[in-house]
Structures are given as C-alpha cells and as structure tokens.
Amino acid sequence: MNEKKIRELSEQVGITEANLSDGNMSYNELEKFAELLFNEIANTAVVSDGMFNGNERRLSVELRLGDMVKKISVFGVEE
C-alpha cells in the first residue's frame, strides 16, 4: 500500500494532515481508519489449496499490500 492510498483512506474518515502531524485524532476516527485498512488488506486475500509433500493437503491464505506479502498456511486439512 502506498502513501497515496493511506492518505485516501485517512481522508475518508476525516483524518487530516494537521491531525497526523500533531497526533490529534479521536478514538472513533482511529477505529474507522483501522476498519478501512483491514478491509483493504482483506480484499487482497488469495486462498490456495494444494498438496504438501505429495500426500497432505495444505490450505493457505496470502495477503498482499504492494511489496509486502504475508502467507498463512494451515497444514493437514481434512477433505
């Protein structure tokens, strides 16, 4: 996620440059901003289902934000 996208999300909840520089943000603004960030991350989720070591199914979820990638694997998923 780049700076432009972060600014867009913060502006959606009323967080301004002045708020960012002086740290003067309400709990409600921060909560709404966190929700927007979470939704942005969730929208990048890629679920894959494959084989691990040739005989065990593996389910994984991959989250992408620009160059940052977080992969969460679950082993031994029953069919």
C-alpha positions in Angstrom: 0.0 0.0 0.0 1.5 3.3 -1.0 1.3 6.7 0.7 -1.4 8.0 -1.6 -3.7 5.1 -0.7 -3.1 5.6 3.0 -3.9 9.3 2.6 -7.1 8.4 0.7 -8.2 6.1 3.5 -7.4 8.6 6.2 -9.3 11.3 4.4 -12.4 9.1 4.2 -12.7 9.2 8.0 -11.7 12.8 8.4 -8.1 12.5 9.4 -6.2 15.5 8.0 -2.6 16.4 7.6 -2.9 18.5 10.8 -4.2 15.5 12.7 -1.4 13.4 11.5 1.3 15.9 12.4 0.0 16.7 15.9 -1.4 13.2 16.7 -4.8 14.8 17.5 -7.2 12.0 16.3 -10.3 10.7 18.1 -10.8 7.1 19.0 -13.7 7.0 16.6 -11.5 8.2 13.7 -8.8 5.7 14.5 -11.3 2.9 14.8 -12.8 3.7 11.4 -9.4 4.1 9.8 -8.4 0.7 11.2 -11.5 -0.8 9.7 -10.7 0.6 6.3 -7.2 -0.7 6.5 -8.4 -4.1 7.5 -10.9 -4.2 4.6 -8.2 -3.1 2.2 -6.0 -6.0 3.4 -8.8 -8.5 3.3 -9.6 -7.6 -0.3 -6.1 -8.8 -1.3 -6.5 -12.3 0.2 -5.7 -15.2 -2.1 -6.7 -18.6 -0.9 -4.9 -21.6 -2.3 -5.4 -25.3 -1.8 -2.6 -27.7 -2.8 -0.5 -30.7 -1.8 2.3 -30.6 0.7 5.0 -33.3 0.5 2.8 -35.0 -2.1 0.3 -36.5 0.3 -1.1 -33.9 2.6 -3.4 -31.1 1.6 -2.4 -27.6 2.5 -4.7 -24.6 2.7 -3.0 -21.2 2.7 -4.1 -17.6 2.7 -1.9 -14.9 1.2 -2.3 -11.2 1.9 -0.7 -8.6 -0.3 -0.1 -4.9 0.2 2.2 -3.7 -2.5 5.5 -5.3 -2.0 4.6 -6.7 1.4 3.3 -10.3 1.4 2.1 -12.4 4.4 1.3 -16.0 3.8 -0.6 -18.0 6.4 -0.5 -21.8 6.0 -2.8 -24.4 7.5 -1.4 -28.0 7.3 -3.3 -31.3 7.5 -6.7 -30.1 6.2 -9.1 -32.9 6.0 -11.1 -33.4 2.8 
